[in-house]
Amino acid sequence: MPPLPGFSVVIETDNNAFVSLDALFGCLDSLAAQGPFLQQADRVYLADAGVVPPDILAALQQRYPFLALVPATVGSGYIALKQQGAATVRSEVIVYCDGDVSYAPGWLEALLTTMAEHPDADVVAGETTTPITGPYSLAVALTFNFPRFSGEEAPAAATSYWANNVAMRRTTLERFPIPDPAALFRGQCRLHARDIVQGGGRIIRVPRARGLHAVIPPHEGWQRYVHLGRDAGTIRRLGDDGRGGAYLPVMSPDRGGDGPLVKLLRRVGQVARTQPWALCWLPLALPVVAGLGAAYVLGRVSAARA
């Protein structure tokens, strides 16, 4: 195997404003469990803009001695935190994590070895999904951005990535900075992927690099799906694919061009393949799906009027 590239890890905490800080401890525990691969990192940075209380930050540094704090600007958002973290890094490769995602054993190894074996790859992207523990989390699994794990083994070409589970070359970020339009809450990675692909860059998806994203709490669900709908409309407006259409890539096993009903049915099929027992909650999940779908439509309408 070729030698691993020099790398640093950047973790941001913006999403921890919406979920329990326990998720951040879970994220860092999963990073520590990467063993010798994490030990080869130049640095592991935590970019926080005031979400984590100072006493918790101090406890984190005691518990995870590999962690260094990035002096981020208070109030910085999701992409701004990633950018501020990256500005601190001098490594060849930057690995981006989110503080509400836990990473499977072998995750970091899969990203880095693929980057080493494919020197022409600009971005190496892992797969992210959400856990299913009941009717509400099933409804999220059927409708949220992240599909179920593909179940594949071999790396494959891709047109998208998730910003919570990705390795990027510093030179790629210099050529293609991550866009952060004020109109977007999330979804900046879709515009960034478009810029990379249209600029002749290469994205590789690595199924073995798995991340498990915390489920949005029910009291945040409606507002988050309004944001999702608004972002989808905004990305359609901003995401010119170079041929007059919208650049709307998806991550396998989702498929592009599916309407809402087809996408829902495909997601049901994904759950049936990966966790068939979870479908026992489907009758209770469908009303939640309808409510989250209504919030998404409201967001799309608001984006169309903007």
C-alpha positions in Angstrom: 0.0 0.0 0.0 1.3 3.5 -0.8 2.2 5.7 2.2 -0.7 7.6 3.7 -0.8 11.3 3.0 -0.3 13.8 5.8 -3.6 14.7 7.2 -5.5 16.6 9.9 -9.0 16.1 11.2 -11.5 19.0 11.6 -14.6 18.5 13.7 -17.2 21.3 14.0 -19.9 21.5 16.6 -22.6 23.6 14.9 -25.1 20.7 14.8 -24.6 20.1 18.5 -26.8 23.1 19.1 -29.7 20.9 18.0 -28.8 17.6 19.7 -27.5 16.5 23.0 -23.8 17.1 23.7 -23.6 13.4 24.4 -23.4 13.1 20.6 -20.2 15.0 20.7 -18.7 12.6 23.2 -19.9 9.8 21.1 -18.2 11.3 18.0 -14.9 11.8 19.9 -15.0 8.3 21.4 -15.5 6.9 17.8 -12.5 8.9 16.6 -10.3 7.7 19.5 -11.3 4.1 18.5 -9.7 4.6 15.1 -6.5 3.7 16.9 -3.1 4.0 15.1 -4.7 5.7 12.1 -5.8 8.7 14.3 -2.4 8.7 15.9 -0.9 9.5 12.6 -2.9 12.7 12.2 -0.9 15.9 12.2 -3.6 17.4 14.4 -7.2 16.9 15.4 -9.0 20.2 15.7 -12.4 21.0 17.3 -14.0 24.1 15.8 -16.6 25.5 18.2 -18.3 28.9 18.0 -19.9 29.0 21.5 -22.1 25.9 21.3 -20.1 23.9 23.8 -19.8 25.4 27.3 -16.3 26.3 28.5 -16.3 23.7 31.3 -17.3 21.0 28.8 -14.5 22.1 26.4 -12.0 21.7 29.2 -13.4 18.3 30.1 -13.1 17.3 26.4 -9.4 18.3 26.3 -8.7 16.2 29.4 -10.6 13.2 28.1 -9.2 13.4 24.6 -5.6 14.6 24.7 -5.3 14.5 20.9 -7.8 17.4 20.7 -6.8 20.9 19.9 -9.3 23.8 19.9 -9.7 26.2 17.0 -10.4 29.8 18.1 -13.5 30.1 15.9 -15.5 33.3 15.6 -18.5 33.3 17.9 -21.7 32.7 15.9 -20.0 31.1 12.9 -22.2 28.7 11.0 -21.6 25.2 9.7 -19.4 25.8 6.7 -17.7 28.8 8.3 -16.5 26.6 11.1 -15.1 24.1 8.7 -13.3 26.8 6.8 -11.8 28.3 10.0 -10.6 24.8 10.9 -9.1 24.2 7.5 -7.3 27.6 7.7 -5.5 26.3 10.7 -4.4 23.1 9.0 -1.2 22.7 6.9 -1.6 19.1 6.1 -2.0 17.6 2.6 -5.4 16.2 3.3 -8.2 17.5 5.6 -10.7 15.1 7.0 -14.0 16.7 7.9 -16.2 15.4 10.7 -19.4 16.6 12.5 -19.8 16.6 16.2 -23.1 14.7 15.9 -21.8 11.8 13.9 -20.1 8.6 15.2 -17.7 6.8 13.0 -17.5 3.0 12.5 -14.2 1.1 13.2 -12.0 1.3 10.2 -13.7 4.5 8.9 -10.5 6.6 8.9 -8.4 3.8 7.5 -10.9 3.4 4.6 -10.8 7.1 3.8 -7.0 7.5 4.0 -6.0 4.3 2.2 -8.3 5.2 -0.7 -6.8 8.6 -0.9 -3.3 7.0 -1.0 -4.3 4.5 -3.6 -6.0 7.1 -5.8 -3.6 10.1 -6.0 -5.9 11.6 -8.7 -8.8 11.7 -6.3 -9.7 15.2 -5.1 -12.4 14.0 -2.6 -12.9 10.7 -0.9 -16.4 10.5 0.6 -17.8 8.1 3.1 -21.4 7.0 3.6 -23.6 8.4 6.3 -27.0 7.3 7.6 -29.2 7.7 10.6 -30.1 5.0 13.2 -33.6 3.5 13.4 -34.9 3.0 16.9 -38.7 3.6 16.6 -41.4 5.2 14.4 -40.0 8.7 14.4 -36.5 7.7 13.5 -37.9 5.5 10.8 -39.8 8.5 9.4 -36.5 10.4 9.3 -34.7 7.5 7.7 -37.3 7.5 4.9 -37.2 11.2 4.2 -33.9 12.8 5.4 -30.9 13.5 3.2 -29.0 10.3 4.1 -30.0 7.0 2.5 -29.2 3.7 4.1 -25.7 2.2 3.7 -25.3 0.8 0.2 -23.8 -2.5 1.4 -21.1 -2.2 -1.2 -17.5 -2.9 -0.6 -15.4 -1.4 -3.5 -14.8 2.3 -3.9 -16.8 3.9 -6.7 -17.0 7.1 -8.7 -19.4 9.7 -7.2 -20.8 13.1 -8.0 -21.5 14.1 -4.4 -20.3 13.9 -0.8 -21.5 14.6 2.7 -19.5 17.3 4.6 -19.7 15.2 7.8 -17.7 12.3 6.4 -15.2 13.3 3.8 -11.4 13.7 3.1 -10.3 16.4 0.7 -6.9 17.5 -0.6 -5.8 20.9 0.5 -5.0 21.8 -3.2 -8.6 21.0 -4.1 -10.0 23.3 -1.5 -7.6 26.0 -2.7 -8.9 25.6 -6.3 -12.5 25.0 -5.3 -13.4 26.8 -2.0 -16.6 25.5 -0.4 -19.3 28.0 -1.3 -21.4 29.3 1.5 -24.3 31.4 0.2 -26.2 33.2 2.9 -29.5 31.7 1.5 -28.4 28.2 2.4 -28.8 26.5 5.8 -27.1 23.3 4.6 -26.5 21.7 1.2 -23.3 23.7 0.4 -21.6 20.4 -0.3 -23.9 19.9 -3.4 -22.7 23.2 -4.9 -19.1 22.4 -4.0 -19.4 18.9 -5.6 -20.7 20.6 -8.7 -17.8 22.9 -8.9 -15.3 20.1 -8.4 -16.9 17.8 -11.0 -17.4 20.6 -13.6 -13.8 21.7 -13.0 -12.5 18.2 -13.9 -12.0 16.9 -10.4 -12.7 13.4 -9.1 -14.9 12.3 -6.2 -14.7 8.7 -4.9 -17.3 7.1 -2.6 -16.0 4.6 -0.1 -18.8 2.4 1.3 -16.6 1.1 4.1 -16.1 4.6 5.6 -19.4 4.6 7.6 -20.8 7.4 9.8 -23.9 7.3 11.9 -25.6 10.7 12.2 -27.7 11.6 15.2 -31.4 11.8 14.5 -32.9 15.3 14.6 -35.0 15.6 17.8 -38.8 15.6 17.2 -39.1 19.2 18.5 -36.6 20.3 15.8 -37.9 18.1 13.0 -40.5 20.5 11.5 -38.1 23.5 11.3 -35.3 21.4 9.9 -37.5 20.0 7.1 -38.6 23.6 6.3 -34.9 24.3 6.0 -34.4 21.2 3.8 -37.2 22.3 1.4 -35.9 25.9 1.3 -32.4 24.6 0.6 -33.6 22.3 -2.2 -35.3 25.3 -3.9 -32.2 27.5 -3.4 -29.9 24.8 -4.8 -32.1 24.4 -7.8 -31.8 28.1 -8.4 -28.0 28.3 -7.8 -27.0 24.9 -9.0 -26.6 25.3 -12.7 -25.2 22.1 -14.2 -23.6 23.9 -17.1 -26.4 22.8 -19.5 -29.2 25.0 -18.2 -30.4 22.4 -15.7 -30.0 22.0 -11.9 -27.1 20.0 -10.5 -28.8 17.8 -7.9 -26.5 14.8 -7.3 -27.5 12.0 -4.9 -25.6 9.5 -2.9 -26.0 5.8 -3.7 -28.2 3.8 -3.1 -30.6 6.8 -3.7 -31.2 7.6 -7.4 -31.4 10.9 -9.1 -34.6 12.0 -10.8 -37.0 10.2 -8.5 -40.2 11.9 -7.5 -41.2 12.0 -3.8 -43.3 8.9 -3.9 -40.7 6.8 -5.8 -38.0 8.0 -3.5 -40.1 7.1 -0.5 -40.8 3.6 -1.9 -37.1 3.1 -2.6 -36.2 4.2 0.9 -38.7 1.6 2.2 -36.9 -1.0 0.1 -33.5 0.1 1.5 -34.8 -0.3 5.0 -36.2 -3.7 4.1 -32.8 -4.7 2.8 -30.8 -3.4 5.8 -33.2 -3.6 8.8 -36.4 -5.4 7.8 -37.6 -5.6 11.4 -37.9 -1.8 11.5 -40.8 -1.9 9.0 -43.0 -3.0 11.9 -43.1 0.7 12.8 -44.2 1.8 9.3 -47.9 2.3 10.1 -46.9 4.7 13.0 -44.1 6.3 10.9 -46.3 7.3 7.9 -48.2 10.1 9.7 -44.8 11.5 10.7 -43.6 11.2 7.1 -46.6 13.2 6.0 -45.9 15.9 8.6 -42.2 16.2 7.7 -43.2 16.2 4.0 -45.6 19.1 4.6 -42.8 21.0 6.3 -40.5 20.3 3.3 -43.1 21.5 0.8 -43.6 24.7 2.9 -39.8 25.3 2.6 -39.9 24.8 -1.2 -42.8 27.3 -1.5 -40.9 29.9 0.6 -37.8 29.4 -1.6 -39.8 29.9 -4.8 -41.2 33.2 -3.4 -37.8 34.5 -2.3 
